[in-house]
Amino acid sequence: MATKASAKNFLEVISNRRTIYALSNKQILPNAQLVQLIQSAVREAPSAFNVQSSRVVVILGRVHENYWNEIVPQALLKAAGEKAVEASAGKLKAFAAGYGTALFFEDTKLIKGQQEAYPTYAPNFPVWSDQGSGMAQIYTWALLEAEGYGVNVQHYGNLTASTLKEKLNLPESYDLKAEMVFGYPEAPAGEKTYVPDHERVICFGP
């Protein structure tokens, strides 16, 4: 059972979790400890029917740099032309400057297995899969922030997934949902505004 102190600490972590783009590749944790942290976050993330379909591939060093400097620009060029690459050049360079990227996949083979096992709920499993990925992402993001990392989340997977799976020898059933770029924060996040709480959370009853 959570104590008031632990709840307060958790709220502080999620309040500090922000999108940060100004990143560098200064090391914060040893690589083994970093990967173990992400493994812990993904392990504890909930999933519908406990299917545990989230899969995360952590890319560091040259593999990370190659993704943002080569794979994404080439995919953009093929999909949208030179102007799209030129317009995105600054952003992609900033992502490459970070320490690494956590690639969040969902294993569609497991989702299809759930649909076959529970046909009544079949239409819901892809939705629940997205929700599960989102929870794995936010757990990971919060833990990285707590360790001092700056983080931002990107979505180029519809353009790059095939190339990634080929280069990294990943199963065809892996569906890329998001790329979580992380590194040493060189500048704070911008100001964040909030919609009033009573417009987002409503209570009925005593």
FENTAVEN-V731757 format. One record per run of one state. SS is the DSSP state (H for helix, E for strand, - for the rest). FROM is the first residue (numbers start at 0). LEN is the number of residues. If there is no record, write none. Layout:
ss=SS from=FROM len=LEN
ss=SS from=FROM len=LEN
This chain:
ss=- from=0 len=3
ss=H from=3 len=13
ss=- from=16 len=2
ss=E from=18 len=1
ss=- from=19 len=3
ss=E from=22 len=2
ss=- from=24 len=6
ss=H from=30 len=14
ss=- from=44 len=3
ss=H from=47 len=3
ss=- from=50 len=3
ss=E from=53 len=7
ss=H from=60 len=20
ss=- from=80 len=1
ss=H from=81 len=15
ss=- from=96 len=3
ss=E from=99 len=8
ss=H from=107 len=10
ss=- from=117 len=1
ss=H from=118 len=28
ss=- from=146 len=2
ss=E from=148 len=6
ss=- from=154 len=2
ss=H from=156 len=12
ss=- from=168 len=5
ss=E from=173 len=12
ss=- from=185 len=11
ss=H from=196 len=4
ss=- from=200 len=6
